[in-house]
Amino acid sequence: MTYNFITIGGATRDVSFFTDQGVMIDNHRDVLRQKLLAFESGAKIKVDKFYYSFGGGAANAAVNLAHFGFKTACLAAVGADEGGKEIIANLRQRGVKTELVEKSRGEESGTAFDLIDPSGERILFVERGANRKLAISALGFKSLKKVENIYLASLSGEWAKTLERIFAAVDVKKTKVVWNPGGKQLERGLKFIQPFLKKTYVFALNKDEALELVLSSQKHKHLNYGYLNKTENLLKIIFSFGPRLVLITAGTGGAFAYDGLKTYYRPIMPETKRVDTTGIGDIFNSTFAAGLEIYQGDINQALRLASKNTASKISHLGAQNGLMNYKIKK
């Protein structure tokens, strides 16, 4: 089967819990940890409510892309357990093709715990579970060689081998890779991931991740904080690493893109009510990828669509809820 998109990465069951007991701490001395949420050690923390849903980078992106009418498959790993059945059932219910989902015997499906404060900001605690066992099967590899677009999210387990196998399947003349790397990939630094960047169409990061990557570069790690804290400078440096287009989201500071010729900017679109930011990176980045397809490479239009969809999602609980409920025909 031929797909418009294959999303690759995590799929989880999510448990969100809400509390107003945390204290936000400014930590400007650490460029990579500028905001901290603290709780009293040894205290019993009051939780206002729990909410059960689904998440994971590949699953969130797949559900979102399917909402736009794209034929989308999710390449992720789940356990041969009840959680895995529920994850697959949720994907199917939301229009995602599941024939590429891998079932890992002896492993529990991944679970994420989202701590959400009154402002809607969250801290994510993830137990990867079966996501660590993700591999690219013969069917998956064959599908990747034919697909129009790949959305690549965070990888775990023996992710380096998986990453190499993914990019080995990519023919840049017919397949566009939108890559939002995870923490493990960024920890390996520029030297490791740069060869893959040269086969990447859109490289998507948040501002903290962009800083981390640039600081891992021998050529750029000595630049002063004032220079590096300007998103426009980060865009141009990361573009020099090889991708065709760089996308950086800066929270309330909006989103920036750079194609080597021009810097594009889109402020955030005010949400009706700020409820839950879980999954906004996956939704923004995958909507941007959808927008590039829908609007034939128009970056401004893609940013506008991503901003609109993200504002809609933030007004609802759960990473896959509140998405724009209409399909756009290509």
Long-range contacts (C-beta under 8 A, 24 or more apart in sequence): 1-73, 1-97, 1-99, 1-143, 2-71, 2-146, 2-147, 2-148, 3-70, 3-71, 3-72, 3-73, 3-97, 3-143, 3-147, 3-148, 4-65, 4-70, 4-71, 4-72, 4-147, 4-148, 4-149, 4-293, 5-61, 5-62, 5-65, 5-70, 5-71, 5-72, 5-73, 5-147, 5-148, 5-149, 5-150, 5-151, 5-289, 6-72, 6-73, 6-74, 6-75, 6-100, 6-143, 6-144, 6-147, 6-149, 6-150, 6-151, 7-57, 7-58, 7-59, 7-61, 7-62, 7-65, 7-72, 7-73, 7-74, 7-75, 7-76, 7-150, 7-151, 7-152, 7-153, 7-286, 8-58, 8-75, 8-76, 8-134, 8-150, 8-151, 8-152, 8-153, 8-155, 8-166, 9-56, 9-57, 9-58, 9-61, 9-76, 9-131, 9-134, 9-152, 9-153, 9-154, 9-155, 9-182, 10-55, 10-56, 10-57, 10-58, 10-59, 10-76, 10-110, 10-126, 10-128, 10-131, 10-153, 10-154, 10-156, 11-54, 11-55, 11-56, 11-58, 11-59, 11-74, 11-76, 11-77, 11-78, 11-87, 11-91, 11-101, 11-109, 11-110, 11-131, 12-54, 12-55, 12-56, 12-59, 12-87, 12-109, 12-110, 12-111, 12-112, 12-126, 12-129, 12-131, 13-52, 13-53, 13-54, 13-55, 13-83, 13-86, 13-87, 13-109, 13-110, 13-111, 13-112, 14-52, 14-53, 14-54, 14-55, 14-111, 14-112, 14-113, 14-114, 14-278, 14-318, 14-319, 15-50, 15-51, 15-52, 15-111, 15-112, 15-113, 15-114, 16-50, 16-51, 16-52, 16-53, 16-113, 16-114, 16-116, 16-122, 16-276, 16-278, 16-317, 16-318, 17-47, 17-48, 17-49, 17-50, 17-51, 17-113, 17-114, 17-115, 17-116, 18-47, 18-48, 18-49, 18-51, 18-116, 18-117, 18-118, 19-45, 19-46, 19-47, 19-48, 19-115, 19-116, 19-117, 20-48, 20-117, 20-118, 21-45, 21-46, 22-115, 22-117, 24-117, 31-211, 31-215, 31-225, 31-228, 31-229, 32-208, 32-211, 32-212, 32-215, 34-208, 37-115, 37-117, 37-121, 37-123, 51-317, 51-318, 53-317, 53-318, 53-319, 53-320, 53-321, 54-86, 54-87, 54-90, 54-318, 54-319, 54-320, 55-112, 55-114, 55-278, 55-279, 55-318, 55-319, 55-320, 56-87, 56-110, 56-112, 56-131, 56-153, 57-153, 57-154, 57-180, 57-182, 57-282, 58-151, 58-153, 59-87, 59-90, 59-91, 59-96, 59-320, 60-153, 60-279, 60-282, 60-283, 60-286, 60-319, 60-320, 61-151, 61-153, 61-282, 61-283, 61-285, 61-286, 62-91, 62-96, 62-151, 63-91, 63-94, 63-95, 63-96, 63-320, 63-323, 64-282, 64-283, 64-286, 64-287, 64-290, 64-309, 64-320, 64-323, 65-151, 65-286, 65-289, 65-290, 66-94, 66-95, 66-96, 67-94, 67-95, 67-323, 67-324, 67-325, 67-327, 68-287, 68-290, 68-294, 68-327, 68-328, 69-327, 69-328, 69-329, 69-330, 70-290, 70-293, 70-330, 71-97, 72-96, 72-97, 73-97, 73-98, 73-99, 73-100, 73-143, 74-98, 74-100, 74-101, 75-100, 75-101, 75-102, 75-134, 75-136, 75-140, 75-143, 75-144, 76-101, 76-102, 76-131, 76-134, 77-101, 77-102, 77-103, 77-104, 77-107, 77-130, 77-131, 77-132, 77-133, 77-134, 77-135, 78-102, 78-103, 78-104, 78-109, 78-110, 78-130, 79-103, 79-104, 79-105, 79-107, 79-108, 79-109, 79-129, 79-130, 80-104, 80-105, 80-106, 80-107, 81-108, 81-109, 83-108, 83-109, 83-111, 84-109, 84-130, 90-320, 94-320, 99-139, 100-137, 100-139, 100-140, 100-143, 102-133, 102-134, 102-135, 102-137, 102-140, 103-130, 104-130, 104-133, 107-132, 107-133, 114-276, 114-278, 116-276, 116-277, 116-278, 119-274, 120-274, 120-275, 120-276, 120-277, 120-314, 121-277, 122-276, 122-277, 122-278, 124-278, 128-156, 128-157, 131-156, 131-157, 132-156, 132-157, 132-158, 133-157, 134-159, 134-162, 135-161, 135-162, 135-165, 136-162, 136-165, 136-166, 136-169, 141-165, 141-169, 144-169, 144-170, 144-175, 145-169, 145-171, 145-175, 147-175, 148-174, 148-175, 148-176, 148-293, 149-175, 149-176, 149-177, 149-178, 149-289, 149-293, 150-175, 150-176, 150-177, 150-178, 151-178, 151-180, 151-285, 151-286, 151-289, 152-177, 152-178, 152-179, 152-180, 152-181, 153-180, 153-182, 153-282, 154-180, 154-181, 154-182, 154-183, 154-184, 154-185, 155-182, 155-184, 155-185, 156-182, 156-184, 159-184, 159-185, 160-188, 160-192, 163-196, 167-196, 167-199, 170-199, 172-199, 172-201, 176-201, 176-202, 176-289, 176-292, 177-201, 177-202, 178-202, 178-204, 178-285, 178-286, 178-288, 178-289, 179-203, 179-204, 179-243, 180-204, 180-205, 180-281, 180-282, 180-285, 181-205, 181-209, 186-212, 186-213, 186-216, 189-213, 189-216, 189-217, 190-214, 190-216, 190-217, 190-241, 191-216, 194-241, 194-242, 197-241, 197-242, 197-243, 198-242, 198-243, 200-242, 200-243, 200-244, 201-243, 201-244, 201-245, 202-243, 202-244, 202-245, 202-246, 202-247, 202-285, 202-288, 202-289, 202-292, 203-238, 203-241, 203-243, 203-245, 203-246, 203-247, 204-247, 204-248, 204-249, 204-281, 204-285, 204-288, 205-238, 205-246, 205-247, 205-248, 205-249, 206-248, 206-249, 206-250, 206-251, 206-281, 207-231, 207-234, 207-248, 207-249, 207-250, 207-251, 207-253, 210-234, 210-235, 210-238, 210-248, 213-238, 213-241, 214-238, 217-241, 231-256, 232-256, 232-258, 232-263, 235-263, 245-299, 247-285, 247-288, 249-281, 249-284, 249-285, 254-307, 255-284, 255-288, 255-303, 255-306, 255-307, 257-288, 257-299, 257-303, 259-299, 264-299, 264-300, 264-303, 265-303, 266-300, 266-303, 266-304, 266-306, 266-307, 267-307, 268-307, 268-310, 268-311, 269-307, 269-308, 269-310, 269-311, 270-311, 271-311, 271-312, 271-314, 271-315, 272-311, 272-315, 273-315, 274-314, 274-315, 275-314, 275-315, 275-316, 275-317, 276-314, 276-316, 276-317, 276-318, 277-314, 278-318, 278-319, 279-313, 279-318, 279-319, 279-320, 280-310, 280-313, 280-314, 282-319, 283-309, 283-310, 283-313, 283-319, 283-323, 284-309, 284-310, 290-328, 293-330, 294-328, 294-330
